């Protein structure tokens, strides 16, 4: 069971990290865009 959980995390973690980085990047880009507009 522990091994199964480990495998699930190993496959899930990179995807969630990519989504998190993408989300943070989008927020930063939106903030920069807002600042440039003003």
PDB file of N, CA, C and O in Angstrom:
ATOM      1  N   UNK A   1       0.833  -1.199   0.000  1.00  0.00           N
ATOM      2  CA  UNK A   1       0.000   0.000   0.000  1.00  0.00           C
ATOM      3  C   UNK A   1       0.880   1.266   0.000  1.00  0.00           C
ATOM      4  O   UNK A   1       0.630   2.209  -0.751  1.00  0.00           O
ATOM      5  N   UNK A   2       1.899   1.263   0.848  1.00  0.00           N
ATOM      6  CA  UNK A   2       2.799   2.417   0.887  1.00  0.00           C
ATOM      7  C   UNK A   2       3.474   2.625  -0.466  1.00  0.00           C
ATOM      8  O   UNK A   2       3.652   3.753  -0.927  1.00  0.00           O
ATOM      9  N   UNK A   3       3.843   1.512  -1.087  1.00  0.00           N
ATOM     10  CA  UNK A   3       4.507   1.598  -2.388  1.00  0.00           C
ATOM     11  C   UNK A   3       3.559   2.210  -3.420  1.00  0.00           C
ATOM     12  O   UNK A   3       3.965   3.021  -4.253  1.00  0.00           O
ATOM     13  N   UNK A   4       2.300   1.809  -3.349  1.00  0.00           N
ATOM     14  CA  UNK A   4       1.301   2.336  -4.286  1.00  0.00           C
ATOM     15  C   UNK A   4       1.149   3.846  -4.091  1.00  0.00           C
ATOM     16  O   UNK A   4       1.106   4.603  -5.061  1.00  0.00           O
ATOM     17  N   UNK A   5       1.070   4.272  -2.841  1.00  0.00           N
ATOM     18  CA  UNK A   5       0.945   5.697  -2.546  1.00  0.00           C
ATOM     19  C   UNK A   5       2.173   6.455  -3.060  1.00  0.00           C
ATOM     20  O   UNK A   5       2.055   7.551  -3.610  1.00  0.00           O
ATOM     21  N   UNK A   6       3.345   5.855  -2.873  1.00  0.00           N
ATOM     22  CA  UNK A   6       4.588   6.483  -3.318  1.00  0.00           C
ATOM     23  C   UNK A   6       4.594   6.651  -4.833  1.00  0.00           C
ATOM     24  O   UNK A   6       4.996   7.693  -5.352  1.00  0.00           O
ATOM     25  N   UNK A   7       4.141   5.610  -5.539  1.00  0.00           N
ATOM     26  CA  UNK A   7       4.098   5.686  -7.000  1.00  0.00           C
ATOM     27  C   UNK A   7       3.105   6.749  -7.447  1.00  0.00           C
ATOM     28  O   UNK A   7       3.378   7.496  -8.387  1.00  0.00           O
ATOM     29  N   UNK A   8       1.963   6.824  -6.785  1.00  0.00           N
ATOM     30  CA  UNK A   8       0.948   7.824  -7.127  1.00  0.00           C
ATOM     31  C   UNK A   8       1.519   9.220  -6.920  1.00  0.00           C
ATOM     32  O   UNK A   8       1.334  10.100  -7.761  1.00  0.00           O
ATOM     33  N   UNK A   9       2.214   9.426  -5.798  1.00  0.00           N
ATOM     34  CA  UNK A   9       2.788  10.738  -5.515  1.00  0.00           C
ATOM     35  C   UNK A   9       3.866  11.083  -6.526  1.00  0.00           C
ATOM     36  O   UNK A   9       3.986  12.227  -6.966  1.00  0.00           O
ATOM     37  N   UNK A  10       4.661  10.054  -6.893  1.00  0.00           N
ATOM     38  CA  UNK A  10       5.754  10.298  -7.830  1.00  0.00           C
ATOM     39  C   UNK A  10       5.228  10.753  -9.183  1.00  0.00           C
ATOM     40  O   UNK A  10       5.859  11.563  -9.862  1.00  0.00           O
ATOM     41  N   UNK A  11       4.074  10.230  -9.570  1.00  0.00           N
ATOM     42  CA  UNK A  11       3.514  10.601 -10.867  1.00  0.00           C
ATOM     43  C   UNK A  11       2.688  11.880 -10.751  1.00  0.00           C
ATOM     44  O   UNK A  11       2.543  12.613 -11.729  1.00  0.00           O
ATOM     45  N   UNK A  12       2.148  12.150  -9.568  1.00  0.00           N
ATOM     46  CA  UNK A  12       1.248  13.295  -9.381  1.00  0.00           C
ATOM     47  C   UNK A  12       2.000  14.586  -9.036  1.00  0.00           C
ATOM     48  O   UNK A  12       1.602  15.675  -9.450  1.00  0.00           O
ATOM     49  N   UNK A  13       3.082  14.449  -8.280  1.00  0.00           N
ATOM     50  CA  UNK A  13       3.796  15.627  -7.788  1.00  0.00           C
ATOM     51  C   UNK A  13       4.325  16.527  -8.904  1.00  0.00           C
ATOM     52  O   UNK A  13       4.084  17.733  -8.850  1.00  0.00           O
ATOM     53  N   UNK A  14       5.033  16.009  -9.914  1.00  0.00           N
ATOM     54  CA  UNK A  14       5.531  16.891 -10.981  1.00  0.00           C
ATOM     55  C   UNK A  14       4.407  17.635 -11.683  1.00  0.00           C
ATOM     56  O   UNK A  14       4.561  18.804 -12.037  1.00  0.00           O
ATOM     57  N   UNK A  15       3.275  16.964 -11.888  1.00  0.00           N
ATOM     58  CA  UNK A  15       2.140  17.597 -12.569  1.00  0.00           C
ATOM     59  C   UNK A  15       1.607  18.747 -11.727  1.00  0.00           C
ATOM     60  O   UNK A  15       1.349  19.833 -12.245  1.00  0.00           O
ATOM     61  N   UNK A  16       1.442  18.507 -10.422  1.00  0.00           N
ATOM     62  CA  UNK A  16       0.903  19.552  -9.549  1.00  0.00           C
ATOM     63  C   UNK A  16       1.901  20.711  -9.447  1.00  0.00           C
ATOM     64  O   UNK A  16       1.495  21.872  -9.393  1.00  0.00           O
ATOM     65  N   UNK A  17       3.200  20.405  -9.420  1.00  0.00           N
ATOM     66  CA  UNK A  17       4.208  21.463  -9.360  1.00  0.00           C
ATOM     67  C   UNK A  17       4.170  22.300 -10.625  1.00  0.00           C
ATOM     68  O   UNK A  17       4.284  23.524 -10.570  1.00  0.00           O
ATOM     69  N   UNK A  18       4.007  21.630 -11.784  1.00  0.00           N
ATOM     70  CA  UNK A  18       3.928  22.357 -13.048  1.00  0.00           C
ATOM     71  C   UNK A  18       2.724  23.273 -13.051  1.00  0.00           C
ATOM     72  O   UNK A  18       2.817  24.426 -13.472  1.00  0.00           O
ATOM     73  N   UNK A  19       1.587  22.766 -12.580  1.00  0.00           N
ATOM     74  CA  UNK A  19       0.377  23.592 -12.526  1.00  0.00           C
ATOM     75  C   UNK A  19       0.597  24.789 -11.608  1.00  0.00           C
ATOM     76  O   UNK A  19       0.182  25.903 -11.928  1.00  0.00           O
ATOM     77  N   UNK A  20       1.249  24.562 -10.469  1.00  0.00           N
ATOM     78  CA  UNK A  20       1.490  25.629  -9.500  1.00  0.00           C
ATOM     79  C   UNK A  20       2.384  26.711 -10.110  1.00  0.00           C
ATOM     80  O   UNK A  20       2.090  27.901 -10.001  1.00  0.00           O
ATOM     81  N   UNK A  21       3.484  26.286 -10.757  1.00  0.00           N
ATOM     82  CA  UNK A  21       4.392  27.240 -11.388  1.00  0.00           C
ATOM     83  C   UNK A  21       3.674  28.012 -12.483  1.00  0.00           C
ATOM     84  O   UNK A  21       3.842  29.225 -12.606  1.00  0.00           O
ATOM     85  N   UNK A  22       2.873  27.311 -13.279  1.00  0.00           N
ATOM     86  CA  UNK A  22       2.120  27.947 -14.363  1.00  0.00           C
ATOM     87  C   UNK A  22       1.161  28.990 -13.798  1.00  0.00           C
ATOM     88  O   UNK A  22       1.035  30.090 -14.336  1.00  0.00           O
ATOM     89  N   UNK A  23       0.489  28.632 -12.709  1.00  0.00           N
ATOM     90  CA  UNK A  23      -0.483  29.525 -12.075  1.00  0.00           C
ATOM     91  C   UNK A  23       0.208  30.781 -11.539  1.00  0.00           C
ATOM     92  O   UNK A  23      -0.274  31.897 -11.736  1.00  0.00           O
ATOM     93  N   UNK A  24       1.345  30.584 -10.858  1.00  0.00           N
ATOM     94  CA  UNK A  24       2.098  31.721 -10.317  1.00  0.00           C
ATOM     95  C   UNK A  24       2.588  32.612 -11.457  1.00  0.00           C
ATOM     96  O   UNK A  24       2.531  33.838 -11.361  1.00  0.00           O
ATOM     97  N   UNK A  25       3.065  31.995 -12.528  1.00  0.00           N
ATOM     98  CA  UNK A  25       3.531  32.756 -13.691  1.00  0.00           C
ATOM     99  C   UNK A  25       2.403  33.579 -14.289  1.00  0.00           C
ATOM    100  O   UNK A  25       2.602  34.735 -14.662  1.00  0.00           O
ATOM    101  N   UNK A  26       1.217  32.985 -14.382  1.00  0.00           N
ATOM    102  CA  UNK A  26       0.070  33.700 -14.942  1.00  0.00           C
ATOM    103  C   UNK A  26      -0.278  34.906 -14.071  1.00  0.00           C
ATOM    104  O   UNK A  26      -0.544  35.990 -14.591  1.00  0.00           O
ATOM    105  N   UNK A  27      -0.277  34.723 -12.747  1.00  0.00           N
ATOM    106  CA  UNK A  27      -0.601  35.822 -11.829  1.00  0.00           C
ATOM    107  C   UNK A  27       0.423  36.951 -11.985  1.00  0.00           C
ATOM    108  O   UNK A  27       0.053  38.124 -12.026  1.00  0.00           O
ATOM    109  N   UNK A  28       1.702  36.598 -12.071  1.00  0.00           N
ATOM    110  CA  UNK A  28       2.746  37.612 -12.215  1.00  0.00           C
ATOM    111  C   UNK A  28       2.570  38.360 -13.533  1.00  0.00           C
ATOM    112  O   UNK A  28       2.707  39.583 -13.579  1.00  0.00           O
ATOM    113  N   UNK A  29       2.266  37.627 -14.605  1.00  0.00           N
ATOM    114  CA  UNK A  29       2.068  38.260 -15.905  1.00  0.00           C
ATOM    115  C   UNK A  29       0.866  39.199 -15.866  1.00  0.00           C
ATOM    116  O   UNK A  29       0.911  40.295 -16.424  1.00  0.00           O
ATOM    117  N   UNK A  30      -0.202  38.770 -15.210  1.00  0.00           N
ATOM    118  CA  UNK A  30      -1.396  39.605 -15.101  1.00  0.00           C
ATOM    119  C   UNK A  30      -1.066  40.880 -14.327  1.00  0.00           C
ATOM    120  O   UNK A  30      -1.496  41.967 -14.713  1.00  0.00           O
ATOM    121  N   UNK A  31      -0.308  40.755 -13.241  1.00  0.00           N
ATOM    122  CA  UNK A  31       0.071  41.923 -12.439  1.00  0.00           C
ATOM    123  C   UNK A  31       0.927  42.881 -13.264  1.00  0.00           C
ATOM    124  O   UNK A  31       0.727  44.095 -13.218  1.00  0.00           O
ATOM    125  N   UNK A  32       1.886  42.330 -14.023  1.00  0.00           N
ATOM    126  CA  UNK A  32       2.733  43.175 -14.863  1.00  0.00           C
ATOM    127  C   UNK A  32       1.891  43.875 -15.914  1.00  0.00           C
ATOM    128  O   UNK A  32       2.113  45.050 -16.208  1.00  0.00           O
ATOM    129  N   UNK A  33       0.938  43.172 -16.474  1.00  0.00           N
ATOM    130  CA  UNK A  33       0.072  43.729 -17.510  1.00  0.00           C
ATOM    131  C   UNK A  33      -0.758  44.875 -16.940  1.00  0.00           C
ATOM    132  O   UNK A  33      -0.925  45.913 -17.580  1.00  0.00           O
ATOM    133  N   UNK A  34      -1.273  44.673 -15.732  1.00  0.00           N
ATOM    134  CA  UNK A  34      -2.070  45.713 -15.076  1.00  0.00           C
ATOM    135  C   UNK A  34      -1.211  46.947 -14.814  1.00  0.00           C
ATOM    136  O   UNK A  34      -1.649  48.075 -15.037  1.00  0.00           O
ATOM    137  N   UNK A  35       0.013  46.725 -14.341  1.00  0.00           N
ATOM    138  CA  UNK A  35       0.919  47.837 -14.040  1.00  0.00           C
ATOM    139  C   UNK A  35       1.244  48.592 -15.327  1.00  0.00           C
ATOM    140  O   UNK A  35       1.291  49.823 -15.329  1.00  0.00           O
ATOM    141  N   UNK A  36       1.469  47.860 -16.425  1.00  0.00           N
ATOM    142  CA  UNK A  36       1.784  48.504 -17.694  1.00  0.00           C
ATOM    143  C   UNK A  36       0.600  49.296 -18.225  1.00  0.00           C
ATOM    144  O   UNK A  36       0.778  50.337 -18.857  1.00  0.00           O
ATOM    145  N   UNK A  37      -0.609  48.807 -17.970  1.00  0.00           N
ATOM    146  CA  UNK A  37      -1.799  49.497 -18.467  1.00  0.00           C
ATOM    147  C   UNK A  37      -1.998  50.822 -17.751  1.00  0.00           C
ATOM    148  O   UNK A  37      -2.409  51.806 -18.365  1.00  0.00           O
ATOM    149  N   UNK A  38      -1.707  50.854 -16.453  1.00  0.00           N
ATOM    150  CA  UNK A  38      -1.957  52.068 -15.666  1.00  0.00           C
ATOM    151  C   UNK A  38      -0.935  53.149 -16.030  1.00  0.00           C
ATOM    152  O   UNK A  38      -0.975  54.248 -15.477  1.00  0.00           O
TER     153      UNK A  38
END
